[in-house]
Each structure stands twice: as C-alpha cells, then as structure tokens.
Amino acid sequence: MVKCVKFIRHYKLAYPFDHWSSMSLQQFPDLNTGKTDPEIDSSINNYLKENKLDFSNFEVVLTSSKRRTKETAEAINRYSGKPLEIIPLSCLDEIPSRFVKIPADEEFEEMKQKSALNINKERVLNKDKKIKRIEEIEKEISKLSYSRILVISHSYLIGLLNYWFNIINRDKKRFDVVKADKHEIGGVMEGFEVSF
C-alpha cells in the first residue's frame, strides 16, 4: 500500500517563546535543548480559518511527544470537524541542540538590541544517529495501516526529513550533515508531502 504522508511544523509558540528576542537568556537555551515544553499561541484557530487549510483527507495524525505538536493536532481536529486519532511518537521529537558557548546576559541583551542572534549551537546527534532516527520514523509510519498520514513535528526534524526524502532521495551515501542542517523549516505549519 502506498502511503501519502504530509510532514508539517507545529504552530508558533506562545509568548515569550514566540521569538528569541522575547526570551530571557535562560529560556532560550532551555527551549533549544528541550528542557522546556511551551504551549502554542492561541491564534491558531484564526490562522487555520484565514488560510483555509484542508486536512479532511487525512486518517491519522502523528506528533512528537511535545505539547506544541499535540496542541497543533488538537486544533486541527477542532477546525476540521473530523476528529483524527492523535498518536504521539518520541522519534518525532526535535533533535536538541547544545551550545558551544552561552553568552553573558549583557551579550544576549546586546544581540536583542541589534536584532542579530549570534549564538553557536550544534545538534547533538551525529550523522549515523540522524539517519537512524529517520529510519525509525519511516519504520513507525510503515507499521500503520493508514494510507493518508499527517505528521506534526519540529523545524529541524521536518527539514531533515525533507532533505532525506526530496534532496538525497533516501540515499545514505549522499547524506551530508552540513547540507542537511541548511534545510530547517522556519515557517508556521510549513512542510512537504511525500509518498512511500
């Protein structure tokens, strides 16, 4: 059976997590390292109505274990009027970062004033572990008996999956961590669709 899967990023986070310039120096690394699990902004209902997004042909929603993906799925269910089963999977959690150097409070405040974020961070998984995570996601999707699946996850992971499916066409030999990192999805509920 061919599976059509749409991967999208969760809706925007509630203040102060809506943008790095709203966060404190502690909140920013906590979000990026997965130590905090904020909620989404309540404007999602208006966003769904204004953009007339259609989720009627999906049979199930897979989310990460994080609040923001589950809340996005719940809002989609309310909006579409067709309640879908929501299945949280830890393999869909964002790949956390670690900071090479966390700036002092004064440096962070100066970055805010200049609107220029300059913090060196790196993802904690190496190439083999990233590929293993992707293969785990594919395995979980393959086990499902549904043919139309909506997946709601996080910006970096959605970009990594886009790189895997659409740029290198699932070819492990072509996987390049630096190139993969450049595909992070930044927009609200943006993503891509793929069949496999």
SULCOR-V94976 format. One record per backbone hydrogen bond with DSSP energy under -1.0 kcal/mol. NH is the residue of the N-H (numbers start at 0). CO is the residue of the C=O. Records with the same first field share a line. If there is no record, write none. Layout:
NH: CO  CO
This chain:
3: 146
4: 193
5: 148
6: 191
7: 150
8: 189
9: 152
13: 38
16: 13
21: 18
27: 23
28: 24
29: 25
30: 26
31: 27
32: 28
33: 30
34: 29
35: 29
40: 11
43: 40
46: 42
47: 43
48: 44
49: 45
50: 46
52: 47
57: 54
58: 147
60: 84
61: 149
62: 86
69: 65
70: 66
71: 67
72: 68
73: 69
74: 70
75: 71
76: 72
77: 73
78: 74
79: 75
80: 76
86: 60
88: 62
91: 88
92: 89
96: 31
97: 121
99: 119
107: 103
108: 104
109: 105
110: 106
111: 107
112: 108
113: 109
115: 110
121: 97
123: 95
129: 125
130: 126
131: 127
132: 128
133: 129
134: 130
135: 131
136: 132
137: 133
138: 134
139: 135
140: 136
141: 137
142: 138
143: 140
148: 3
149: 59
150: 5
151: 61
152: 7
157: 153
158: 154
159: 155
160: 156
161: 157
162: 158
163: 159
164: 160
165: 161
166: 162
167: 162
169: 163
170: 167
173: 170
174: 171
179: 175
180: 176
182: 179
184: 154
188: 9
189: 186
191: 6
193: 4
195: 2
